[in-house]
């Protein structure tokens, strides 16, 4: 376009971005952002870790004069991940994992079984 755009808004009123966001894609982009933002807040509260929400808007001209534009929005979120679960194992002399420490002698502990007495029967 040959006309310079005044970024101060003196030559016209700048439409609020929120108005565009509520109209675009029949309101689905706004609804998707709201839903993912709500989910992000819940995950941050649950994990105590940070996350992010990203709105990417691509604009391209769709005609020779550049008056008709194609606008594509992409909403992505990066939710915080909980810490991975951990297990403890020991390595034996052959490099195999085992739950019992191969360098510790067994304690020889046995589970006691409860005998039912006649008066509790």
N, C-alpha and C positions, 0 to 999 in steps of 0.2 A: 504494500500500500504506500501511496505517496504522502498521505497525511500523517504528520507527526502527532503522536498521542501525548497529551499533557498528563503526567502522572500525579500532579497536584490535585486534579479533579476540578480546577477552576472552569473548564470549558463544559463541564457536564457532571452529572452525579454518578458516582461509582456505585454500582449495584453491590449490596452486601454479599459476601461469599456464602454465608449461611443460607440465603435465599436460593442461590444456585444449587447448593448441596441438597436442599430439601426437594427440589424439582427434578434434578437429573436422574435419569434411569427410573422415572416414575416413583421416586422416593426410596427405591431399593438400596441405593448406595448409602443414603443417610441411615436407613434402618440397619444395614449390615455393619456400618461403623458403630452405631449405638450398641448393637448386640455384641460385637467383638470387644468393644471397650468395656462393657459390663463384665464379660467373661475374663478379660485381662485383669481388671480390678480384683475380682474374686480369687484368681490364681496368685496374684501378688500378696493378697491378704493371707491366703492359705500357706504359701511357701516362704514368705518374707524375702523373696528374691525379685529383682526387677524384670520387667518385660517391656514390649514396645508394640505400638500400633502405627501402621504406615498407610497413608493415602497417597497413591501416585496418580497424577492426572496427566494424560497425554493429549495434546491438542494438535490437530493437523488441518490444513486447508482442504476443502472438498470441491472447490471450483476455481476457475482461472482468476476471478476477481478477488478471491480470498475472503468473501463475506460469509460464506457457508462453511462452518467448521464442524469437524468430527471430534468429539471429546470422549475419551475412554478412561474410566476410573478403575483402579485396582486397589482393593483393600487387603492388606496382609497384617497378621499379628504374629508376634513371637512371644509365646507364653513362657513364663518361667518353668523350668523343669525341676521336679523334686530331686533330692540327692539320690543317687543310685543305692540300691540295697546292697549290703555287704555281708559276706560269709567268711568265716575263718576256717582255714584248713591248714594242715601241716604236710610237708613234703617228706616222704620216706627216702631211704637210701637209693631207691630205683627211680626217684623223681615222680612218683605217683602221689596224688593228693589223698589225704586221709583225715578224718575228723579227730583222730586220737594222735597225740604227740608221740612219735615213735621213740623219742629219747626219754620218756617218762615211764616208770614202771606202773603197771596197773595197780589200782588201789584195792581190788578184790572186794568191792562193796556190792552187796546184794540187796535187792529190794525185800523188805519185810512184807509178809502176807498176813493179813488180818484174819484171825480165826474167830468165828462167831461162837459166842458162848450160848448156852442153853437159856440163860435168863434174858438175853436180848433177842431171842428168836421169836 
